[in-house]
Amino acid sequence: MNIRLALATESIILFNVDRAQTFSAHWSEMDWQSELAHPSARVWGAFVNGKLVGFICTRGAADQYEITNLAVEPGHTRQGIGRALLAHALEELKALGAGQVTLEVSTANEPARALYQSGQFVTLGMRKKFYKDGSDALILGKKL
Ligand SMILES: CC(C)(COP(=O)(O)OP(=O)(O)OC[C@H]1O[C@@H](n2cnc3c(N)ncnc32)[C@H](O)[C@@H]1OP(=O)(O)O)[C@@H](O)C(=O)NCCC(=O)NCCS
C-alpha cells in the first residue's frame, strides 16, 4: 500500500473521516475550518491513492505542543497508518523545537492507548469521568 503524508486542506473531507470514527474529536465542519486557519495548528493527512483516509492534528507554541485529534477511517485501520501519522507529526514537532507533546485519551480507547504506549508516551495525569460515556481521560505525554 502506498501511503502519502501531506498537509490536509479540505475541511469537509476531514469532517467526514472524523465523524466516521469513534473516539476522535468529532469536530463540526466549522471547527475544521477554524483549525485549518489557525496559525499554530497543523493538520496532516494520510492519503491512499490520492484519497484522505486519516489525519493527525497538532497545536502549540514554544516547546509545548498537543495532539488535538487523530483518526484513521474504519476501512483502513490496522495497516500502520495511525503509527505513520504519529511518527510524522512527532518528527515535525521536534524540528519545530517541541520539548514535550501531550494528548488526552479515554481509558476506554484501547486501540489508541496501545498506539501511544508503543510510541513511549507516559501517563502524566487523569481526569475522572471526563467523557460523556463516563470514562476517565488520561493525559499522556512524551518528551522529544
Ligand atoms: C487509534 C487509531 C488512530 C489507530 O490507527 P491505525 O491506523 O489502526 O493504527 P496502526 O495500524 O498504525 O497501529 C499501530 C498500533 O496501534 C495499536 N492498535 C491499533 N489498533 C488497535 C486495536 N484495534 N486494538 C489494539 N491495538 C491497536 C497497536 O499497538 C498497533 O501496533 P501493531 O499493529 O504493531 O500491533 C485508530 O484506531 C482510530 O482512528 N481510532 C479512533 C479515533 C481515536 O481513537 N483517535 C485517538 C484519540 S486520542
The ligand as a Tripos MOL2 file, in Angstrom:
@<TRIPOS>MOLECULE
LIG
   48    50     1     0     0
SMALL
NO_CHARGES

@<TRIPOS>ATOM
      1 C1         -6.1800    4.8250   17.1640 C.3       1 LIG1
      2 C2         -6.1130    4.7680   15.6330 C.3       1 LIG1
      3 C3         -5.7800    6.1560   15.0860 C.3       1 LIG1
      4 C4         -5.0380    3.7660   15.2280 C.3       1 LIG1
      5 O1         -4.8860    3.8250   13.8240 O.3       1 LIG1
      6 P1         -4.3690    2.5650   12.9680 P.3       1 LIG1
      7 O2         -4.0150    3.0430   11.6160 O.co2     1 LIG1
      8 O3         -5.3470    1.4580   13.0460 O.co2     1 LIG1
      9 O4         -3.0760    2.1550   13.7910 O.3       1 LIG1
     10 P2         -1.8500    1.2800   13.2620 P.3       1 LIG1
     11 O5         -2.3070    0.2690   12.2610 O.co2     1 LIG1
     12 O6         -0.7520    2.1910   12.8640 O.co2     1 LIG1
     13 O7         -1.4590    0.5010   14.5890 O.3       1 LIG1
     14 C5         -0.4190    0.9600   15.4370 C.3       1 LIG1
     15 C6         -0.5510    0.2990   16.8020 C.3       1 LIG1
     16 O8         -1.7160    0.7570   17.4830 O.3       1 LIG1
     17 C7         -2.2630   -0.3050   18.2670 C.3       1 LIG1
     18 N1         -3.6080   -0.6370   17.7690 N.ar      1 LIG1
     19 C8         -4.2140   -0.1210   16.6870 C.ar      1 LIG1
     20 N2         -5.4540   -0.6380   16.5840 N.ar      1 LIG1
     21 C9         -5.6230   -1.4820   17.6110 C.ar      1 LIG1
     22 C10        -6.7150   -2.2830   18.0580 C.ar      1 LIG1
     23 N3         -7.8810   -2.3230   17.4060 N.pl3     1 LIG1
     24 N4         -6.5570   -2.9920   19.1870 N.ar      1 LIG1
     25 C11        -5.3880   -2.9790   19.8790 C.ar      1 LIG1
     26 N5         -4.3090   -2.2200   19.4940 N.ar      1 LIG1
     27 C12        -4.4470   -1.4850   18.3780 C.ar      1 LIG1
     28 C13        -1.3150   -1.4830   18.1140 C.3       1 LIG1
     29 O9         -0.3180   -1.3560   19.1130 O.3       1 LIG1
     30 C14        -0.7270   -1.2110   16.7360 C.3       1 LIG1
     31 O10         0.5300   -1.8180   16.5420 O.3       1 LIG1
     32 P3          0.5930   -3.2970   15.8720 P.3       1 LIG1
     33 O11        -0.2720   -3.2540   14.6460 O.co2     1 LIG1
     34 O12         2.0440   -3.4640   15.5850 O.co2     1 LIG1
     35 O13         0.0430   -4.2220   16.9000 O.co2     1 LIG1
     36 C15        -7.4900    4.2720   15.0410 C.3       1 LIG1
     37 O14        -7.8510    3.0810   15.6830 O.3       1 LIG1
     38 C16        -8.5970    5.2650   15.1800 C.2       1 LIG1
     39 O15        -8.8520    6.0960   14.2860 O.2       1 LIG1
     40 N6         -9.3370    5.2060   16.3200 N.am      1 LIG1
     41 C17       -10.4670    6.1070   16.5440 C.3       1 LIG1
     42 C18       -10.0270    7.5260   16.8030 C.3       1 LIG1
     43 C19        -9.1150    7.6120   18.0040 C.2       1 LIG1
     44 O16        -9.1690    6.8070   18.9160 O.2       1 LIG1
     45 N7         -8.2710    8.6420   17.9970 N.am      1 LIG1
     46 C20        -7.3460    8.8860   19.0810 C.3       1 LIG1
     47 C21        -7.9930    9.7520   20.0820 C.3       1 LIG1
     48 S1         -6.8680   10.0930   21.4240 S.3       1 LIG1
@<TRIPOS>BOND
     1     1     2 1
     2     2     3 1
     3     2     4 1
     4     2    36 1
     5     4     5 1
     6     5     6 1
     7     6     7 2
     8     6     8 1
     9     6     9 1
    10     9    10 1
    11    10    11 2
    12    10    12 1
    13    10    13 1
    14    13    14 1
    15    14    15 1
    16    15    16 1
    17    15    30 1
    18    16    17 1
    19    17    18 1
    20    17    28 1
    21    18    19 ar
    22    18    27 ar
    23    19    20 ar
    24    20    21 ar
    25    21    22 ar
    26    21    27 ar
    27    22    23 1
    28    22    24 ar
    29    24    25 ar
    30    25    26 ar
    31    26    27 ar
    32    28    29 1
    33    28    30 1
    34    30    31 1
    35    31    32 1
    36    32    33 2
    37    32    34 1
    38    32    35 1
    39    36    37 1
    40    36    38 1
    41    38    39 2
    42    38    40 1
    43    40    41 1
    44    41    42 1
    45    42    43 1
    46    43    44 2
    47    43    45 1
    48    45    46 1
    49    46    47 1
    50    47    48 1
@<TRIPOS>SUBSTRUCTURE
     1 LIG1         1 GROUP 0 **** ****
